[in-house]
């Protein structure tokens, strides 16, 4: 299984029950995580397609859950 760059936020938002106006803030959280290097090992550069494999999806899911509980990624 692989998710594209567009599919990952959608899947994680559904998993966390996030919809509507809260989606923008959620995407901002995902951008912050990517800036912090989560999921690790992905550095495709601008304009390159990224496919998230199961280990990357799990890492992102755990990071989001930790952020939702109030912990900061830094």
N, CA, C and O atoms as CSV, one atom per row, in Angstrom:
chain,resi,resn,atom,element,x,y,z
A,1,UNK,N,N,0.843,-1.181,0.000
A,1,UNK,CA,C,0.000,0.000,0.000
A,1,UNK,C,C,0.886,1.241,0.000
A,1,UNK,O,O,1.894,1.306,0.704
A,2,UNK,N,N,0.494,2.209,-0.793
A,2,UNK,CA,C,1.173,3.500,-0.822
A,2,UNK,C,C,0.129,4.601,-0.907
A,2,UNK,O,O,-0.917,4.439,-1.537
A,3,UNK,N,N,0.424,5.707,-0.271
A,3,UNK,CA,C,-0.422,6.889,-0.360
A,3,UNK,C,C,0.377,8.007,-1.003
A,3,UNK,O,O,1.583,8.126,-0.787
A,4,UNK,N,N,-0.299,8.822,-1.789
A,4,UNK,CA,C,0.358,9.970,-2.397
A,4,UNK,C,C,0.387,11.124,-1.398
A,4,UNK,O,O,-0.202,11.052,-0.319
A,5,UNK,N,N,1.083,12.179,-1.781
A,5,UNK,CA,C,1.179,13.389,-0.962
A,5,UNK,C,C,-0.213,13.938,-0.646
A,5,UNK,O,O,-0.445,14.425,0.461
A,6,UNK,N,N,-1.138,13.867,-1.600
A,6,UNK,CA,C,-2.495,14.383,-1.401
A,6,UNK,C,C,-3.354,13.438,-0.565
A,6,UNK,O,O,-4.237,13.886,0.166
A,7,UNK,N,N,-3.100,12.145,-0.668
A,7,UNK,CA,C,-3.924,11.163,0.035
A,7,UNK,C,C,-3.588,11.059,1.519
A,7,UNK,O,O,-4.468,10.778,2.333
A,8,UNK,N,N,-2.331,11.280,1.877
A,8,UNK,CA,C,-1.927,11.130,3.279
A,8,UNK,C,C,-2.691,12.067,4.219
A,8,UNK,O,O,-3.250,11.588,5.206
A,9,UNK,N,N,-2.743,13.378,3.963
A,9,UNK,CA,C,-3.495,14.253,4.875
A,9,UNK,C,C,-4.975,13.885,4.951
A,9,UNK,O,O,-5.585,13.965,6.018
A,10,UNK,N,N,-5.546,13.484,3.828
A,10,UNK,CA,C,-6.957,13.099,3.805
A,10,UNK,C,C,-7.191,11.871,4.688
A,10,UNK,O,O,-8.144,11.837,5.466
A,11,UNK,N,N,-6.331,10.876,4.567
A,11,UNK,CA,C,-6.473,9.658,5.365
A,11,UNK,C,C,-6.278,9.943,6.853
A,11,UNK,O,O,-7.034,9.442,7.685
A,12,UNK,N,N,-5.269,10.745,7.188
A,12,UNK,CA,C,-5.015,11.067,8.592
A,12,UNK,C,C,-6.135,11.923,9.180
A,12,UNK,O,O,-6.482,11.767,10.351
A,13,UNK,N,N,-6.699,12.820,8.384
A,13,UNK,CA,C,-7.814,13.645,8.857
A,13,UNK,C,C,-9.026,12.770,9.163
A,13,UNK,O,O,-9.682,12.957,10.188
A,14,UNK,N,N,-9.325,11.822,8.286
A,14,UNK,CA,C,-10.444,10.904,8.535
A,14,UNK,C,C,-10.200,10.094,9.798
A,14,UNK,O,O,-11.110,9.904,10.604
A,15,UNK,N,N,-8.989,9.623,9.968
A,15,UNK,CA,C,-8.632,8.824,11.134
A,15,UNK,C,C,-8.840,9.610,12.426
A,15,UNK,O,O,-9.224,9.040,13.447
A,16,UNK,N,N,-8.588,10.912,12.382
A,16,UNK,CA,C,-8.705,11.767,13.565
A,16,UNK,C,C,-10.029,12.510,13.649
A,16,UNK,O,O,-10.212,13.334,14.545
A,17,UNK,N,N,-10.957,12.237,12.736
A,17,UNK,CA,C,-12.267,12.879,12.775
A,17,UNK,C,C,-12.216,14.365,12.495
A,17,UNK,O,O,-13.003,15.128,13.056
A,18,UNK,N,N,-11.306,14.787,11.640
A,18,UNK,CA,C,-11.136,16.207,11.329
A,18,UNK,C,C,-11.774,16.497,9.981
A,18,UNK,O,O,-11.482,15.837,8.984
A,19,UNK,N,N,-12.652,17.497,9.964
A,19,UNK,CA,C,-13.337,17.851,8.721
A,19,UNK,C,C,-13.589,19.353,8.696
A,19,UNK,O,O,-13.454,20.041,9.707
A,20,UNK,N,N,-13.955,19.836,7.531
A,20,UNK,CA,C,-14.343,21.234,7.378
A,20,UNK,C,C,-13.212,22.211,7.622
A,20,UNK,O,O,-12.099,22.030,7.129
A,21,UNK,N,N,-13.513,23.256,8.394
A,21,UNK,CA,C,-12.560,24.339,8.635
A,21,UNK,C,C,-11.315,23.878,9.392
A,21,UNK,O,O,-10.250,24.478,9.248
A,22,UNK,N,N,-11.434,22.836,10.185
A,22,UNK,CA,C,-10.288,22.341,10.948
A,22,UNK,C,C,-9.249,21.690,10.040
A,22,UNK,O,O,-8.114,21.471,10.464
A,23,UNK,N,N,-9.616,21.378,8.808
A,23,UNK,CA,C,-8.696,20.734,7.877
A,23,UNK,C,C,-7.474,21.578,7.565
A,23,UNK,O,O,-6.381,21.039,7.394
A,24,UNK,N,N,-7.637,22.893,7.486
A,24,UNK,CA,C,-6.509,23.779,7.196
A,24,UNK,C,C,-5.471,23.760,8.306
A,24,UNK,O,O,-4.271,23.698,8.039
A,25,UNK,N,N,-5.930,23.813,9.545
A,25,UNK,CA,C,-5.012,23.756,10.685
A,25,UNK,C,C,-4.322,22.399,10.750
A,25,UNK,O,O,-3.147,22.304,11.107
A,26,UNK,N,N,-5.063,21.355,10.403
A,26,UNK,CA,C,-4.488,20.011,10.418
A,26,UNK,C,C,-3.392,19.887,9.369
A,26,UNK,O,O,-2.341,19.304,9.637
A,27,UNK,N,N,-3.625,20.429,8.178
A,27,UNK,CA,C,-2.596,20.399,7.130
A,27,UNK,C,C,-1.363,21.201,7.557
A,27,UNK,O,O,-0.236,20.836,7.224
A,28,UNK,N,N,-1.579,22.281,8.286
A,28,UNK,CA,C,-0.448,23.067,8.796
A,28,UNK,C,C,0.376,22.237,9.785
A,28,UNK,O,O,1.604,22.324,9.799
A,29,UNK,N,N,-0.301,21.435,10.609
A,29,UNK,CA,C,0.418,20.543,11.524
A,29,UNK,C,C,1.262,19.541,10.742
A,29,UNK,O,O,2.401,19.260,11.115
A,30,UNK,N,N,0.706,19.004,9.662
A,30,UNK,CA,C,1.450,18.053,8.839
A,30,UNK,C,C,2.663,18.715,8.189
A,30,UNK,O,O,3.730,18.108,8.102
A,31,UNK,N,N,2.501,19.966,7.730
A,31,UNK,CA,C,3.640,20.687,7.149
A,31,UNK,C,C,4.737,20.892,8.194
A,31,UNK,O,O,5.923,20.761,7.892
A,32,UNK,N,N,4.332,21.215,9.424
A,32,UNK,CA,C,5.312,21.389,10.508
A,32,UNK,C,C,6.053,20.081,10.766
A,32,UNK,O,O,7.271,20.078,10.948
A,33,UNK,N,N,5.324,18.981,10.780
A,33,UNK,CA,C,5.974,17.683,10.980
A,33,UNK,C,C,6.970,17.393,9.866
A,33,UNK,O,O,8.077,16.922,10.131
A,34,UNK,N,N,6.585,17.671,8.618
A,34,UNK,CA,C,7.503,17.437,7.496
A,34,UNK,C,C,8.753,18.300,7.644
A,34,UNK,O,O,9.860,17.853,7.346
A,35,UNK,N,N,8.572,19.543,8.105
A,35,UNK,CA,C,9.719,20.430,8.312
A,35,UNK,C,C,10.635,19.895,9.416
A,35,UNK,O,O,11.843,20.132,9.401
A,36,UNK,N,N,10.045,19.173,10.373
A,36,UNK,CA,C,10.817,18.575,11.467
A,36,UNK,C,C,11.430,17.235,11.069
A,36,UNK,O,O,12.171,16.636,11.848
A,37,UNK,N,N,11.120,16.756,9.846
A,37,UNK,CA,C,11.706,15.506,9.377
A,37,UNK,C,C,10.860,14.275,9.609
A,37,UNK,O,O,11.377,13.158,9.610
A,38,UNK,N,N,9.549,14.466,9.808
A,38,UNK,CA,C,8.635,13.344,10.030
A,38,UNK,C,C,7.654,13.290,8.872
A,38,UNK,O,O,6.999,14.293,8.589
A,39,UNK,N,N,7.531,12.180,8.206
A,39,UNK,CA,C,8.241,10.923,8.391
A,39,UNK,C,C,9.692,11.039,7.943
A,39,UNK,O,O,10.017,11.769,7.006
A,40,UNK,N,N,10.549,10.307,8.629
A,40,UNK,CA,C,11.988,10.391,8.376
A,40,UNK,C,C,12.368,9.745,7.050
A,40,UNK,O,O,11.695,8.836,6.564
A,41,UNK,N,N,13.453,10.232,6.487
A,41,UNK,CA,C,13.974,9.629,5.266
A,41,UNK,C,C,13.368,10.135,3.978
A,41,UNK,O,O,13.755,9.677,2.903
A,42,UNK,N,N,12.427,11.069,4.048
A,42,UNK,CA,C,11.819,11.614,2.828
A,42,UNK,C,C,12.359,13.008,2.566
A,42,UNK,O,O,12.055,13.950,3.297
A,43,UNK,N,N,13.154,13.133,1.529
A,43,UNK,CA,C,13.693,14.430,1.123
A,43,UNK,C,C,13.674,14.497,-0.401
A,43,UNK,O,O,14.729,14.545,-1.032
A,44,UNK,N,N,12.475,14.499,-0.998
A,44,UNK,CA,C,12.409,14.415,-2.457
A,44,UNK,C,C,12.771,15.702,-3.181
A,44,UNK,O,O,13.133,15.661,-4.357
A,45,UNK,N,N,12.684,16.833,-2.514
A,45,UNK,CA,C,12.898,18.108,-3.189
A,45,UNK,C,C,11.597,18.613,-3.783
A,45,UNK,O,O,10.590,17.905,-3.799
A,46,UNK,N,N,11.628,19.830,-4.264
A,46,UNK,CA,C,10.413,20.436,-4.814
A,46,UNK,C,C,10.028,19.808,-6.143
A,46,UNK,O,O,10.877,19.527,-6.988
A,47,UNK,N,N,8.738,19.597,-6.308
A,47,UNK,CA,C,8.216,19.126,-7.582
A,47,UNK,C,C,8.342,17.636,-7.833
A,47,UNK,O,O,7.926,17.152,-8.886
A,48,UNK,N,N,8.904,16.907,-6.896
A,48,UNK,CA,C,9.036,15.460,-7.073
A,48,UNK,C,C,7.904,14.749,-6.347
A,48,UNK,O,O,7.491,15.152,-5.260
A,49,UNK,N,N,7.418,13.699,-6.959
A,49,UNK,CA,C,6.324,12.923,-6.394
A,49,UNK,C,C,6.819,12.120,-5.189
A,49,UNK,O,O,7.905,11.540,-5.210
A,50,UNK,N,N,5.992,12.102,-4.137
A,50,UNK,CA,C,6.299,11.334,-2.938
A,50,UNK,C,C,5.204,10.296,-2.749
A,50,UNK,O,O,4.018,10.628,-2.750
A,51,UNK,N,N,5.599,9.051,-2.589
A,51,UNK,CA,C,4.664,7.990,-2.239
A,51,UNK,C,C,4.997,7.537,-0.826
A,51,UNK,O,O,6.127,7.143,-0.540
A,52,UNK,N,N,4.002,7.596,0.054
A,52,UNK,CA,C,4.197,7.208,1.442
A,52,UNK,C,C,3.877,5.729,1.595
A,52,UNK,O,O,2.755,5.301,1.325
A,53,UNK,N,N,4.860,4.947,2.027
A,53,UNK,CA,C,4.662,3.523,2.263
A,53,UNK,C,C,4.140,3.320,3.684
A,53,UNK,O,O,4.068,4.268,4.467
A,54,UNK,N,N,3.780,2.093,4.007
A,54,UNK,CA,C,3.187,1.793,5.310
A,54,UNK,C,C,4.055,2.284,6.478
A,54,UNK,O,O,3.512,2.909,7.390
A,55,UNK,N,N,5.366,2.037,6.500
A,55,UNK,CA,C,6.155,2.549,7.640
A,55,UNK,C,C,6.094,4.076,7.782
A,55,UNK,O,O,6.054,4.590,8.900
A,56,UNK,N,N,6.086,4.798,6.661
A,56,UNK,CA,C,5.989,6.259,6.722
A,56,UNK,C,C,4.620,6.693,7.237
A,56,UNK,O,O,4.519,7.648,8.007
A,57,UNK,N,N,3.568,5.997,6.814
A,57,UNK,CA,C,2.210,6.321,7.267
A,57,UNK,C,C,2.095,6.074,8.767
A,57,UNK,O,O,1.497,6.877,9.484
A,58,UNK,N,N,2.659,4.977,9.242
A,58,UNK,CA,C,2.616,4.675,10.677
A,58,UNK,C,C,3.364,5.748,11.466
A,58,UNK,O,O,2.878,6.212,12.498
A,59,UNK,N,N,4.534,6.141,10.990
A,59,UNK,CA,C,5.314,7.177,11.677
A,59,UNK,C,C,4.542,8.495,11.731
A,59,UNK,O,O,4.513,9.153,12.770
A,60,UNK,N,N,3.927,8.877,10.631
A,60,UNK,CA,C,3.143,10.114,10.601
A,60,UNK,C,C,1.929,10.012,11.520
A,60,UNK,O,O,1.587,10.978,12.201
A,61,UNK,N,N,1.279,8.854,11.545
A,61,UNK,CA,C,0.104,8.650,12.393
A,61,UNK,C,C,0.469,8.782,13.865
A,61,UNK,O,O,-0.236,9.451,14.621
A,62,UNK,N,N,1.550,8.159,14.272
A,62,UNK,CA,C,1.994,8.249,15.668
A,62,UNK,C,C,2.347,9.695,16.014
A,62,UNK,O,O,1.994,10.175,17.091
A,63,UNK,N,N,3.031,10.383,15.123
A,63,UNK,CA,C,3.401,11.779,15.371
A,63,UNK,C,C,2.162,12.659,15.527
A,63,UNK,O,O,2.117,13.516,16.409
A,64,UNK,N,N,1.165,12.452,14.680
A,64,UNK,CA,C,-0.083,13.227,14.781
A,64,UNK,C,C,-0.782,12.937,16.102
A,64,UNK,O,O,-1.267,13.858,16.759
A,65,UNK,N,N,-0.841,11.679,16.496
A,65,UNK,CA,C,-1.479,11.322,17.765
A,65,UNK,C,C,-0.768,11.994,18.936
A,65,UNK,O,O,-1.417,12.477,19.864
A,66,UNK,N,N,0.553,12.024,18.894
A,66,UNK,CA,C,1.319,12.685,19.957
A,66,UNK,C,C,1.023,14.182,19.963
A,66,UNK,O,O,0.847,14.773,21.028
A,67,UNK,N,N,0.968,14.800,18.785
A,67,UNK,CA,C,0.646,16.231,18.708
A,67,UNK,C,C,-0.768,16.500,19.212
A,67,UNK,O,O,-1.001,17.497,19.896
A,68,UNK,N,N,-1.716,15.619,18.880
A,68,UNK,CA,C,-3.104,15.799,19.317
A,68,UNK,C,C,-3.211,15.734,20.845
A,68,UNK,O,O,-4.124,16.315,21.432
A,69,UNK,N,N,-2.275,15.025,21.481
A,69,UNK,CA,C,-2.302,14.926,22.941
A,69,UNK,C,C,-1.604,16.109,23.615
A,69,UNK,O,O,-1.567,16.197,24.843
A,70,UNK,N,N,-1.048,17.023,22.801
A,70,UNK,CA,C,-0.480,18.241,23.356
A,70,UNK,C,C,1.032,18.328,23.342
A,70,UNK,O,O,1.586,19.343,23.765
A,71,UNK,N,N,1.714,17.306,22.873
A,71,UNK,CA,C,3.174,17.333,22.809
A,71,UNK,C,C,3.627,18.016,21.543
A,71,UNK,O,O,2.967,17.918,20.509
A,72,UNK,N,N,4.744,18.706,21.614
A,72,UNK,CA,C,5.314,19.376,20.452
A,72,UNK,C,C,6.364,18.474,19.806
A,72,UNK,O,O,7.069,17.752,20.510
A,73,UNK,N,N,6.481,18.505,18.464
A,73,UNK,CA,C,7.472,17.661,17.806
A,73,UNK,C,C,8.910,18.109,18.016
A,73,UNK,O,O,9.837,17.340,17.762
A,74,UNK,N,N,9.113,19.337,18.476
A,74,UNK,CA,C,10.497,19.818,18.642
A,74,UNK,C,C,11.030,19.522,20.021
A,74,UNK,O,O,12.174,19.858,20.325
